Amino acid sequence: MSQEEELLALAKRYLYPNYRPAPFVLRSGRGCELFDTEGRRYLDMTAGVAVCTVGHAHPTLAATVAAQSQRLEHVSNWFYNEENILLAQELCQRTRMDRAFFCNSGAEATEAALKLVRHFFYAEGQPEKVRLLAFERSFHGRTMGALALTGQAKYREGFGPGVGAVTHVPYGDMAAARAAMGSDVAAIFVEPVQGEGGVHVAPPGFLQELRGLCDEFGALLVLDEVQTGIGRTGYFLASEEDGVTGDVIILAKGLGGGYPIGAVLCLERLASALPPGTHGSTYGGNAFVSAVARCVLNLIDEENLLQAAREKGEHLHHRLQQLVTRHPAVFSGHQGRGLLQALVLQPQVDPRDALAKVRQQGVLMTLAGERALRFSPPLVVSEKELDEAVDAIARALTSA
Ligand SMILES: *Cc1c(COP(=O)(O)O)cnc(C)c1O
């Protein structure tokens, strides 16, 4: 048996079968390349689902990991640690928010934001303000509270009853959002680009209108930038491009560059909504991951990754445009922003089969929504690597 066969047999025997992983085993990576146990090379257009901001095994990140693990890893929230204080400052300054709470994932950040908005109105003496507005096709995480907000029945089915009082309206439909609004609404949760739902970009003005609705009805706007944040769309936050500020912003994925971290940022008026004892996380804000996240933020500046994501996103946009124009029988369109884009497959093309064919050409991608082939490469990807990926897709899915 090859090493691959042995490991795959063990995986089938011991791992809980809640995923559908591709049939090989990854062992190492460098930049946008990954290598499996048999030495096969893959070009990584996923970045671990928008996580590995600076690619795999970045030497500066690796050095930070080594140095911090030899200095201090974890002390709990009974004590301050230097790295976490500085990370809070850096995130607030970059986003013009006032306060940062740390946890370990996107779903946990969603949960914390949920508790924050509910407890805010409770503490304000408006306990009737509990309803939440979220959007169809949205994704906010897999824990019970985050699941209740997630606007895709396939994720919620069989796990009811949820936290209740969530109204889902079609994404981008301003009239529906207004009609669903009321004085009992505590918050609107929205993604600037719906990532998992299929890479749907908010129509122009949509986020601004939601901001207006929140102001009018005394509700809070929670921007879920777990997938879109940390430079993914070419801006530190995708909502910057829309010119919209949230009362609460949630971050995770790209912030840790491959190490688990989540963050909730909020304005000063929410600073007393969760007093000591109301919420917490044992690992949240540990020194180790805080140092790693600070390193990711530094690299974004040093390597000019925001501008790079805009420029390379533009390049990818043109290449996808060409592909769609040349092969209308395979692709129905393309969408996205910066380095979060997708090719949408025609209904007669089987999405999992397409994904496997692209993989056989040495390119790793993920599916989003029903039929979108998603690009979410490391922000350090080169134009040459993007070209290589697009050419491989053309070879895999078209006869040209
Ligand atoms: C991935 C994602 C989450 C959940 O993050 P986890 O770290 O998987 O819990 C929440 N919101 C959005 C927009 C996401 O893309």
The ligand as an SDF file (V2000), in Angstrom:
LIG
                    3D

 15 15  0  0  0  0  0  0  0  0999 V2000
  -16.9270   30.8840    7.6310 C   0  0  0  0  0  0  0  0  0  0  0  0
  -17.9090   31.8970    8.0610 C   0  0  0  0  0  0  0  0  0  0  0  0
  -18.4330   31.9030    9.3690 C   0  0  0  0  0  0  0  0  0  0  0  0
  -18.1180   30.8080   10.3600 C   0  0  0  0  0  0  0  0  0  0  0  0
  -16.7670   30.7580   10.6830 O   0  0  0  0  0  0  0  0  0  0  0  0
  -16.1790   29.4460   11.4260 P   0  0  0  0  0  0  0  0  0  0  0  0
  -14.7720   29.8770   11.7810 O   0  0  0  0  0  0  0  0  0  0  0  0
  -16.2450   28.3330   10.4390 O   0  0  0  0  0  0  0  0  0  0  0  0
  -17.0080   29.1840   12.6100 O   0  0  0  0  0  0  0  0  0  0  0  0
  -19.2750   32.9260    9.7260 C   0  0  0  0  0  0  0  0  0  0  0  0
  -19.6070   33.9080    8.8500 N   0  0  0  0  0  0  0  0  0  0  0  0
  -19.1300   33.9230    7.5880 C   0  0  0  0  0  0  0  0  0  0  0  0
  -19.5200   35.0350    6.6810 C   0  0  0  0  0  0  0  0  0  0  0  0
  -18.2820   32.9190    7.1420 C   0  0  0  0  0  0  0  0  0  0  0  0
  -17.8390   32.9180    5.8820 O   0  0  0  0  0  0  0  0  0  0  0  0
  1  2  1  0
  2  3  1  0
  2 14  2  0
  3  4  1  0
  3 10  2  0
  4  5  1  0
  5  6  1  0
  6  7  2  0
  6  8  1  0
  6  9  1  0
 10 11  1  0
 11 12  2  0
 12 13  1  0
 12 14  1  0
 14 15  1  0
M  END
$$$$
